[in-house]
Amino acid sequence: MNPTDRIDDDACYRALCSHDARFDGRFFTAVTSTGIYCRPVCRVRTPRRENCRFFAHAAQAEHAGFRPCLRCRPELAPLERHWSMEDASAILTQQATRWLDDPQHWLDDAGALGARLAARLGVSDRHLRRVFEERLGVSPLQYLLTRKLLTAKQLLADTDLPVTQIALASGFGSVRRFNAAFLDHYRLNPTQLRREATGKGRDTGHGTAVRLGYRPPYDVAATLGFLRQRMIEGVAFLDDDLRLGQTLRMEVGGRTHTGWLVASFDETRFQLTLRVGDSLREVLPQVIHRLRAALDLDADPGAINEVLHGPFPEGDGLRVPGALDGFELAVRAVLGQQITVAAARTLAQRLVNRFGEPIETPFAPLTRLFPAPEVLAQAGGDALGELGIVRQRQAAIVALARAVATQGLVLNGSADVSTTLDALKALPGIGDWTAQYIAMRALRWPDAFPAGDVALHKALGVQDSKHPAREAEALSLAWKPWRSYAVVRAWSAGRVVPTPGALSP
């Protein structure tokens, strides 16, 4: 993530000339003759080499005085997800940027936010600023401002949301501050940009639609196939047009928001179209962030394949499917202990039918929400037992629900992995496999490894060993820091449905 050692200007210019989508979001090209910065996939006339400056992050380009292109729209680019397991400053920066990328943390009181982030990471505010300056060339608050402004730019271009609502949804405390920041950075006021943006002819279907980019290769069929095996009727659907739909409950700013979303891939343009219902419009940035994580849109296949292509040559386009709701994923991981995927789905279906809240949507397959943590925290053993859930799983589900509802357990990509793993394994009925599986899919940790998984043992050929989990763990060391992706590739290569087994209690 250090621009001084990662950016090779000549290599970036060659990538720019090729318009190769694999480099989308990995760098941005600023053109000194126009004052604009673009994605490498931009189809405008290629600028002359001497007029180009290259930046690893949009925040760096904006800090240098460049404004985003209205044609290629840098806000659509996948986010940078460089990972390091050794460099302390790189680890600190990647943890901080992941936290800042989450719209749920965008507060108007920028000073308090910086201090809160530093405290969360266990460093001083001054040290965090120093590391950011060394690694990225900008401060944490400058990085955050760019994220907020690009989010607002996307909403202005793709939606008809009022400017006031866009300002608040993008993390600005007032329209005045929003207008001032927009004018200072882009030399346009928001309404001018809305008129000049190329995102015209907006979709007229149900709800509000926005576009999201991703880097190829992406095995869409494999990702959707993985999710199809686990779909709960009423909560999600996948139709013949490969549209993925789901109901969603979100807690944002102390308020509960419920609604629906539908996502469809455009594989020719390496984009995804997200459509949300009106009840989720005011938290659209949070929905976008969750969907990007759930479908792993920000993965960098190039970096991952450098490590994994050799042992898993057929898996270059595979992603780690996540979850829109980390609590739902965790409950379903508990339900799936030591049984097949189909049996776990049956139990989840019964749980939704009994405790899920009805919801009205324009899509017939979407009729219920997954049960809220507060509801399952109060569920009695008799009620859960009637669904076929054994006593040990009953205790685990109730304890998990209470931890989320009353103790603030966070199950998403901004959670501290080590602390969350410890908290999960301290709950009754949750062992290492369950915790690692949750880390892989809900916490979005790229290096999770459920060493006790029986299907993984079969795929790796260690099922007959005296200590298969230990053998699998030893093999996995060569795949750091991408072991989550190695697990998905091993499951796929072995043509084995990834079912839990041989779990610790």
C-alpha positions, 0 to 999 in steps of 0.5 A: 500500500506504500505508493513509493514501492508499489507504483511502477509508472511505466507498468501503470501506463502500459496497463492504462493503454490496455484498458485491462479491467484486472487493474481496475481500482489498483491504481488511478491515472491523473492527467495534468493537462485536464486536472482529472483522474481516471480508472485504468478502464476509462475509454477516453483518448489515452493521454500522453505519457508525460501528462500522466501521474499515477496514484494507488488510491483515489484519496491520493489523487484528490489530495494532489488536486485532481477531480474524478472523471465523470465518464469512467466514474472512479467511485465504481472501481473495486476498493483496494484490498492489499494484505500483508501478514508481516509489515506492522505499518501495512497491517495497521493501514489495512485495518484502518482503511477497512474500518473507514470504508464502512459507511456505518462509521462515518460520523460528522464529528471527524475529530472524534472519528479519528480518535475513535479509530486510533483507540480501536487499533490500540495506537495514538491518533498521532501515530495513526496519522504518521503511518497513513502519511508514510503509507498512503501520502494522506491523513486518515481524515483525507482518506475518509473525505474522499470515500464520502465524496465518491459515495455522494458522487455515485448517488448523484449520478445513479439515483434521484435521491434529494441532495439533502438525503445524499449529504446525510447518507454520505456521512455529512452532518449538514448540506452546507458542509457537503456543498463546501466539501464538494465545491472545494474538491470537485469545483462543482456543486452537487446539482451541477455534477448531477446535470453533467454526470453521464449516468443518465437514463436511470433504470425505471424498474422497482426501487433504486438502482446503482452500479458496482464494479469488480475485477475479473476473472470472477466465476459468477456461476460458482458464486451463485451456485454456492449461494443457491445451495444455501438459500432459504425460501422467503428470504432469498431467491435466484431466478433464471436470469441469475438475479439474486434477491434477498430481504435485509434487516440493518441497524444503522445509527440506532435505527432498524431498517428493513427492505429488499435488494436484487443484484444482477451481474453484467459480465461483459462490463465487469459490473453488477447492478444493485437495486434496493427498495425505497425503505433502504434508500437512506442507508444505500451506502451501507447496503452497497458496502454489505453487498460488495463484501457479500459477493467479494467484489473488492477481491484482487485476483491478481494478488491472490493468484500469485499465491494460489494459481500453482496449487489450484490452477482451475480456481482463478475466478473463484471468490469467497461468498460472504453474507449480507447479515453476519448474524444470519451466517453465524446462526446458520453455521451453528445449525450446520455443525456435523450435518449436510448443507441440505439438512442445515438449510432445512433447519434454517427454513424452519427457524425462519418460518417460526421466528422470521418477520413477514415483509412486503416486497414487489417480488413474490419469492421475498416474503420474510426476514431472517429472525432478529437477534433480539427474537432468538435471544428470547427463544425457549429451548422447547420452541427450538427443539420442536424445529429439530434443533438439538439441545447443544445447538439451541444453547449456542444459538441463544448465546450467540443471539444474546451476544449480538443483541446485548453485548455488542458482538460485531459480525462483519468485515470491520470487526477485529478478527482475533478478538471476535474469534475469541468471543465466539469460541467463548460461547457454548457450542461454538468451536474452532471450525464454526468460528473460522467459518464465520471469520471466512464468510462474515468477517471477510478475513482472507486468511481463515482456515477451518482445519477441522472440516471433513470435506477439506480433508478429503479435498486435500487428501489427508482424511486418512492421516492420524491427525488430518486437521494438523496435516491440513493446517501444515499444508495451508501455511504455504497459502497465507494470507489467502487461505480462505480462498484456498479453502474455496478452491480446495472444495471446488477442485475436490468436487465435494460439497463443503459440509462441516464435520469433525468439529470441536464442541 
